[in-house]
Structure formats: structure tokens, C-alpha cells
């Protein structure tokens, strides 16, 4: 019973801490009332354009992560739009086992 009573003393502190932490995760007021009005096709077109821009950018070398993300995009969008650049990249730059384990 005494242990239970001791725990009750900490409840206000725990609630206060949780409230303080939760305030840090509040949505900014500039985000309120925003809606996604683009169609799925428009969103996919925007993503595809951004990927193509990155692939065409010769000043920045894309990383394993970038090509992994592109592969996942093809998988989830049920396309093979970027199969050739992904296959070419990983043929020339294979994953090392420790990189794969770190990514999981």
C-alpha cells in the first residue's frame, strides 16, 4: 500500500512532463487547414520529375540510399520506371553486407 501511495506522488510530475513534451510535437499554426488537393497522378508526376532531375544532376552523386528509395518507389507504385538506372547503379556499386544490416 505504501508503494502505491509513493507512486501517486509522482503522477503530477509525470503528467507535467508528458504535457511539456507533447507541446513540442504540436502542428504549427501555418499547417492548419491545409489539404492535399493534387491527384495521385499529379503526385506521381512530381515525384518522377524530381527523381529524373536528381539522376540528371551530375554535380551530386546519388547514394545507395537514393537508389534504394527509387527501387522502393517502383515497387510501391507498381512500375519499372527506374529499373534500368537502379540495376546499373547496383551492378557497379553492390551493397556490402554491413550496409544492408545497418539499413534495417
C-alpha positions as CSV (number, residue, x, y, z in Angstrom):
1,X,0.0,0.0,0.0
2,X,2.8,2.4,0.8
3,X,4.4,1.7,-2.6
4,X,1.2,2.6,-4.3
5,X,0.9,5.8,-2.2
6,X,4.5,6.8,-3.2
7,X,3.6,6.3,-6.9
8,X,0.7,8.7,-6.5
9,X,3.2,11.5,-5.5
10,X,4.9,11.1,-8.9
11,X,1.7,11.3,-11.0
12,X,1.6,15.1,-11.2
13,X,5.2,15.3,-12.3
14,X,4.7,12.6,-14.9
15,X,1.6,14.4,-16.3
16,X,3.5,17.7,-16.4
17,X,6.5,16.1,-18.2
18,X,4.2,14.4,-20.8
19,X,2.4,17.7,-21.4
20,X,5.6,19.6,-21.9
21,X,6.9,17.0,-24.3
22,X,3.6,16.9,-26.2
23,X,3.7,20.7,-26.8
24,X,6.9,20.2,-28.7
25,X,5.1,17.9,-31.2
26,X,2.2,20.3,-31.9
27,X,1.4,21.1,-35.5
28,X,2.5,24.6,-36.5
29,X,-0.4,27.0,-37.0
30,X,0.7,27.6,-40.6
31,X,-0.1,24.0,-41.3
32,X,-3.7,24.0,-40.0
33,X,-6.4,23.9,-42.7
34,X,-4.1,22.6,-45.4
35,X,-5.4,19.9,-47.7
36,X,-3.7,17.8,-50.3
37,X,-5.5,18.8,-53.5
38,X,-3.2,17.1,-56.0
39,X,-4.4,13.9,-57.6
40,X,-2.4,10.7,-57.2
41,X,-1.3,11.0,-60.9
42,X,-0.1,14.6,-60.3
43,X,1.8,13.5,-57.1
44,X,3.5,10.6,-59.0
45,X,4.4,13.0,-61.9
46,X,6.0,15.4,-59.4
47,X,8.0,12.5,-57.7
48,X,9.1,11.2,-61.1
49,X,10.2,14.7,-62.2
50,X,12.2,15.1,-59.0
51,X,13.9,11.7,-59.4
52,X,14.7,12.4,-63.0
53,X,16.2,15.8,-62.0
54,X,18.4,14.1,-59.5
55,X,19.5,11.4,-61.9
56,X,20.4,14.1,-64.5
57,X,22.3,16.2,-61.9
58,X,26.0,15.5,-62.5
59,X,27.3,17.6,-59.6
60,X,25.8,15.5,-56.9
61,X,26.5,11.7,-56.9
62,X,23.4,9.8,-55.7
63,X,24.0,7.3,-52.9
64,X,23.0,3.8,-52.1
65,X,20.1,5.2,-50.1
66,X,18.8,7.3,-53.1
67,X,18.8,4.3,-55.4
68,X,17.2,2.1,-52.7
69,X,14.4,4.7,-52.3
70,X,13.9,4.7,-56.1
71,X,13.7,0.9,-56.1
72,X,11.1,1.1,-53.4
73,X,9.2,3.8,-55.3
74,X,9.0,1.5,-58.3
75,X,7.8,-1.4,-56.1
76,X,5.1,0.6,-54.3
77,X,3.9,2.3,-57.5
78,X,3.9,-1.0,-59.3
79,X,6.1,0.3,-62.1
80,X,9.5,-0.3,-63.5
81,X,10.2,3.3,-64.4
82,X,13.6,3.4,-62.8
83,X,14.6,-0.3,-63.1
84,X,17.4,0.5,-65.6
85,X,19.3,3.2,-63.5
86,X,18.8,1.2,-60.3
87,X,20.1,-2.0,-61.8
88,X,23.0,-0.2,-63.4
89,X,23.9,1.5,-60.2
90,X,23.8,-1.6,-58.0
91,X,25.7,-3.7,-60.6
92,X,28.5,-1.2,-60.4
93,X,28.2,-0.4,-56.7
94,X,27.0,-3.5,-54.8
95,X,25.8,-3.3,-51.3
96,X,28.2,-4.5,-48.7
97,X,26.7,-6.8,-46.1
98,X,27.3,-4.4,-43.2
99,X,25.5,-1.6,-45.2
100,X,22.5,-3.8,-45.6
101,X,22.4,-4.7,-41.9
102,X,22.7,-1.1,-40.9
103,X,19.8,-0.1,-43.2
104,X,17.4,-2.5,-41.5
